[in-house]
Amino acid sequence: MTVHSESPLDSVWFHATTVLKTLAVGSCLLVLFPTRSLAAPSALCSNQLPAAIAAIVNRPMFARSRFGVLVQTLGNQETLYARDANRYFIPASNAKLLTTAAVLSKFGSRYRIRTPVYGVQASSGWRIRLVGQGDPSFTDAQLISLAQQMSQKGIRQIARLEVEDQDREPINGNWAVGDVRESYGTPVSRLIVNRNVVALTLFPQAVGQPLRLQWKDAAQATQWKIENASVTTPEPAPEYITVERGLAQPTLKISGQLRVGAAPYVDAIAVFDPAAHFLSRFQHALSQVGITVDQALVSHTPDLIGAEIAAIDSPTIAELVKFTNQNSDNLYAEALLKLLGAERASPPESSVLGKGLSALTEVLARLGIDQEGFSIVDGAGLARQDLITPAALVQTLQTMSQHPEGAFYRSSLPIAGLSGSLQNRLQNTPAQGVVQAKTGTLTGISALSGYVSPTQHPPLVFSLILNQSRDSALVQRDALDEIALLLAQLRSCS
């Protein structure tokens, strides 16, 4: 089994020995399960569908689990099957369907997040302020572009460099402690660069020696306290690695072992302080174009100075939404949620997250989504306090299918057997290329909601959620895929 995490720095391939550590959460990671063959059922008439779905959800292995299912025809909303469709379930990353629907509806597909840099020249030298806007796609390349724009304006020395971050609570308090240590649970504020993760590599040395740590960003070496209890072992010792990031302090605990001469272990961890990390990377970019900085600091208080001297625009909202849903990316989803509430003036004491959640509710209300159908505390679905009914998810999918931005919404969803988190699912079945849906995975939880376009039946909308399961993620996933395969095989019968 291989787990592939889309890293902003490199594509990170984990050793098979570390799979269990990564699979425990799975909400952001692009988990590429091995392709499994599902028996393709015979084509079903609509009146045969309830019995066929019931045969799956009522299996003895799911006797103590909870299934929520709703299947409707697209447009006229005829219900073909329902099971606890109006009851709450933990949706995992299916929560992203609400977040991305609201963002597309509020801003439109062409909107771009603009990150400006303001500057004023005084007798003491240039004073520069970058105002973070929460662009989740921001990388070192954008920082270099800003530095080059500034250099082209003749700036060679900065007396005071400020980066502004109005989000004082970058860590979602509803996320589990174990999640916020990891690259899929990074802090999300108005200042984001390289998806707020840093990459590291561990190399085996001589037998008995600790593994050698190498940072991709050399500056990290002075910013972390390292507790390295790892060791290099001889053949044929087993290999396993644990890298734990501290919460209260920037500490890194490394344990485990690699064999002498083995391939290095590559990992990515959440940054400790996103604003300070952004400032460090910005200073590095400026130095690369020959601009020196006398003083640098982070500010949490707005202070417009001078005129705009440089700026970067993000990809379009349509592109950001597509990256979010295709890759089930938590940082993107959380950044988009906070973008929803960024301009809300009241209540002023609310956090950026709180304003985002309020704005989300308001936008979904304007879309006509049942307010009793969901209660969520993040934009990503990583929080287990999130509650959504299958009916609310189907209602969102139905509504967005008629929305002016609906084509962008649907195209953001993975396609069975072909793309995103569904790339390795339902391959070589009648569902390949026919099912287009958002996945969701947490321990004990699996979800799949989206659209189906059967070749012999009008299009469908569906939501499948499995909660409180003790079965493996593979077993849960296969049950949902079997139902999706039934829908793909549905045919019209006289």
N, C-alpha and C positions, 0 to 999 in steps of 0.2 A: 504494500500500500504506500502511496506517495501523497504527501500533502504539499500543495503549492500555495505559498503566500505571495500575493502581488505586492512587492515592496517598492517604495518610491526610489530607492537607491539602486537596487538590483533585483532581479527575480531570485528569491531565496528558496533553495531546495533543501529541505530538511532530511537528515538521515532517517532511515526507517526506524531506528532505535528511539527516535524522539516523537513518533507519531502520537502516542497516547497523550503526551503533554499537550499537543496541539489540538487534537480532536475533542478535548474536553469542553470546548466552547463553540467553535465552528461557526459563529454568527457572521464574522467578517471574513474569515479565511475562505479562499476559494478552494473548497475541499474536493479534490478530484478522486472520487471513489473508483475502484476498478470497475470496468464495464461488466454488467451482469445481464444474463439473458432472461427475459421475461416471456412467458408463453403468450403469444398473441391470441386473444379470444376471437371467437367468431363474431361477425357483425351482430349488433344488438338492436332491437326495436326499442323505442322509448319506454314502452310498458314493461320491458324486461330489465331495464336498468336498475330499479330499486332492489330487486332480488339479487342482482349481480354484485352491487355495492355492499348490500347487507351481508353477503357471504364472506366478504373481506373483513369488514369492520367487526363482525361478530365472531371472529376466530377465537378459540380458547386463549391464545397467547395475549389477546387484547382485553380479556375479561375484566381486568382491574385498571385498564387505561381508559382515556376519554377521547372519543372521536367527535369532531364537529364538521359537518359536511353540508354544503349547499351547492346545488347545480341548477342553473337557469339557462334558458335560451337568451341569447344576446338581443337586446332591443325590446322585445315584448315581455320579457321577464317571466316567462312561464316556468314554474318550478317543476323540475323533473325528479329531484330527490332532495330531501332535507333530513338532517339528524342533528338535533340540538343546535340548530343554526342561529338561535337567538340567545344562546348562553355564552358566557365569557370563557375565553381560552387565552393562554399565554401565546402570543403569535410569533415569537422570535423575530426573524428579519422580515416577516410579512408586514410588520409595522412600517417598514420603509415605503410600502404602497401608499399609506396615508401621507407621509412626509413629502414624497415626490409629487403626489397629486396636488397637494396644497401649494408647493413651490411653483410648479408649472402654471397653476391657475392664477396665482398672485402676480408673478413676474413675467410670464410669457416665455416662450422658448428662446427668444433672441436676446434676452437680458444677459448682461455680463457684469461680473463683480469687478469694480475698479479699485485698485489699490494705489492711492496717490502719495506723492512725496512733496512736501512743501519746504520752501527755503527762503531765508532772508539773509542778506549780507550786512553785517554790522562792522563796527571798527575793530572788534575783537576777532572777526572772521565769520565764516558761514555758520548759521544755525539751521539745522535740517531736522524735519520731523516726518517720519513715515507713519501713516494712519492705517492700522490693520483693519481690514474689512471682513476677515473670515473666509478668504478664498482658499478652499481645500486643495486646489490644484497647484498651489504655489511651491516652487522648487528653487534650488540654487540658480538654475538658468534664469529665472525671473529676477532674482536679486542681481545677477550679473548685468542683465539688461538695464535695470534701474541705475546701477553704478555707471554703466556706459553712457546713459542719457545725461547723467550729472556731469560726467567728464567732458562730454561734448559741449556743455555750457560753461566750460572753463573752470569748474570747481576742482581744486587740487588739495585743499585742506579744509577740514571741518572742525570748528572750535567746539561745537556741541551737537551731538547726534542723539536724537530721541526716537524711540519707536513707541507708538501709542496702542495700548490694548485695554479697551473698556470692559472686557470680560474678566472679572476677578475670580470667577469660579470655573476654571477650565475642566475640572473633573466632575462628572455627573455623579452626585452622591447616591444615586440609585443603582449604580453599577457595582457588582461584587468586587471585593478587594482583590481577589485573584485575577480578575479581568483587567483592572486598571494598571496592573504591572506589565501587561503584555502589549505587543504591537497592534493587536486588533482593538485594544481599549485605551488608545492614547488620549491624553487630555486635548480638549478642543476649545480654543479661544479665538480671539479676533486675529491673532498672529499665528500663522501656520506655515511651516516650511518643511519640505520633504516628508509630508504627512506626519510630522512630529514623531518620527522614529529615528533611531541611529543604529547603524549596522555594525556588527562585530564578528570577528572570526577567531576561533580557537584552534591552535595547531598543536599536534602531539610533538613531544621532544624525545629525549632519551628515556628509557624505562626508569620509572621512579620519579621523574621530574614532573612538576605541574605543567598543565597545558599553557601555551603562550597565547596571551590575548593581544589582538591587533584591532584597533578601531579603524573604520573607513574614514571617519573624520578625526584626524590626529588630535584636534583640540579637546576631544572628549577625555583624553588620557589624564588631563589635569583637573577634570570636573567631577570625577567619580572616585569614591573610595572602593577599592577592590578587595574582596575576601575570596581568595582563590584556594579552594580545597580540592581541586581536581588533580588527576594524576595520569601519567602515561603508562600504559600496561603492556606486557608482552602478549604475543599471540598465545592461545586463542581466546583471551579474556573477552567477556561481553563488553559492549560499548553503550554508554548512556550518559546524557548530559542534562544538568539542570542549571538554568540561569535565572536567578530571582533578583528583581529590582526592588529596592527599598521604597517605602511610601513617605516616611517622614524626612528622610535624608537621601542624598544621591549616592546610595551604596549599591554594590552589585555583588551578589553571592554566587560563586561558581562552584559546582560540585560535579562529580561523575568521572568518567574515564574514557579515553580513546586509546586504541592500540598504537604502538609505535609504527610509524610509516603510514598510518591511515589517512584518509582524506580529511581535510579540515572541516570543522563544524561551523556553519554560518547561521547567525541568528540576528534578530532585530528586536530592540526593546523600545518602550515608550520613553520619550524624553522626560526629564524631571520637572523642568520649568520651561514651558513652550515660549514664553516671551523672551526670557534670557537666551534661549537657544536661537531664536530668530535674530536677536540682536547680534549674537556672535557670528552667525552666518552672514549677516549683512555687512558687518565689519570686514569679514574675510573677503567678500565680494568687492568691497570698496578698495581694499588693499591690492587686489588683483589688477585693478585699472589705475593704480598709482595715486589713490586718494587716501590721505592720512586723517586720522581722527584723534582729537585731543581728549575729548570727554564723551562717554556714551552711557546712556541710561534708558530704563523702561519707565514709561509714564502711564498711569491709569486714568488721568484726568484730561479731558479734551482741551486743546489749546491750539486754535488755528493761527498759524504764523505765515506771513509772506504769501507768495503765489505758488501755484503748482509748477514744479520744475521737472517732474518725471512722473510716470504712471504706468501701470500694467493692468490690462484687462484680462479677465479670466476667459476660458472657453465659455460658450453659451450655456445658459441654464439647461437646455436640452442635452448638451454633451455631459454636463455634470450629473444630471439625473440618470443618463444612460450608464455612466461609469458606476454610479451608486448602486443601481439595480442589477446590472450585469455581474458586478464583482461582490455584491452584498457588502459594500464598504461602510463600516461604522463611522469612521471619521467624516467622510463625505456627508452621510445622512445627518449626523449631529450638527455639522457646520451649516447645512441647508436649513435645518430646523431653527438654528439661532439666527440665520439670515432673515427668516420670516418675522422675527420680533425685534430686529436690530433698530428699526426706526420708531418703535412704539415709545411714546413719551410718558405714558402712564400705565400702571402706577410706577413712579420713579424709583421706588425702593425695590422693585422686583429685579431679580437676576436676569441676565440675558437669556438663560435657559427658560426661566419662568415666562418671560415675554414671548419667547418663541412658541412655547406650548399654548399660551393664550391665543396667539395669532393663528396657530394651526387650527384650534377649535373654531375660531371665527371664520376662517376661510372654508373649512369643511362644512360649516353651517350654511354658508352662502351657496355652497354646491348642493345643499340638500341632504347631506349625509346625516343619518340619525345620530344625535348627540349621545343617546343612551347606548349606542352600539360600541363605544370605545372609551377607554380610560388609560392614557399612556403618559409616561414620565420621561421618555426620551424619543429621539427621532430614528434611532437605529434598530430598536428591538432587542438590545442587549440586556435590558432590565427585565427581571422576572416579575416586576410589579405591573408591567404592561398587560392590559386586558382588552381583547377585541372579539367581537362575535363574527362568525363566518358571514352572517347577513350583512354586517357593516362593510366587510371587505368586498363582497359581491356588489353591494350598492355602490361602492367607490369605483370599482371596475366598470360597472354599467354606466355610471355617470360620466366617467372620463372617456368612455367610448363615443359619447355624443358631444364632448367638449371640443372647442376650437383647437386645443392643443393635444387632443386625444391621440393623434397619430404618433406624436413624439413620446407620449406616455407608453403606449403599447410597444413601440419599437425599443424602448429601454429595457424591456423584460427579456430574460434569457429564452432561447429557443431550444426545445428538447433535442438532444443529440448533436447540437450545432454550436451553441455559444454559451458564454458565461458559466454560471454555477449549474446549468443543465447540460453542459457540453458532453459530459460522460454519462448522462442518464437517458434512458429510453432510446439508445442508439439501435439502429437496424430493426425498428419496430414501426408499426403504423402511426405511432405518436411522433416519430422524428419529424421535425419541421412543421408539425401540426399543433403541438402544445406549446404555448408561450406563457411563461409563468414566473412568479417570484418564489424563490425557495426560502426556507427558514429552518435553522438548526440550532438548538441548544441541547444540553444534556437532558434526555427524557422528553424532548419536544421536537416535532417535525411539522412543517407546514408547506403547503404548495397552493398558490392561488393565482388565477390568471384566466387566459382565454384558450379555447380549443376551436379549431376550424375543421371538423370532420369532412371527409370528401363526399359523404352520402347523407349529410344532415345539416341543418342550419347551424350557424356558430353558437358556441356555448360560453358561459362564464361560470367559474367554479371557485370554491374555497374549500380546502381540505386541511384540517388541523388535528394533530394527535398530541395529546398531553398525558403526563403522568405514566410514561412508558418506561419499563425497565429493560426493554429490548435494546439491542445495539442500534446505532444510527443507520446501519445498513438495512436492518430488518424494518425499521420504521419507514425509511425511504422507499423500500420496495413495496410496502403496502400502499403508500400514496401513489407510486408510479403505476401500480396495477389498476388503481381507480382511474388515473389519467389515461391509461391505455384503453380502458373500457369506453371512456368518453370519446377518444379518437376513433373508435370503431363503431360509434353510434350511427344508425341509418334511419331514414324516414320510412315508415311502414304504413301501408294503406289500411 
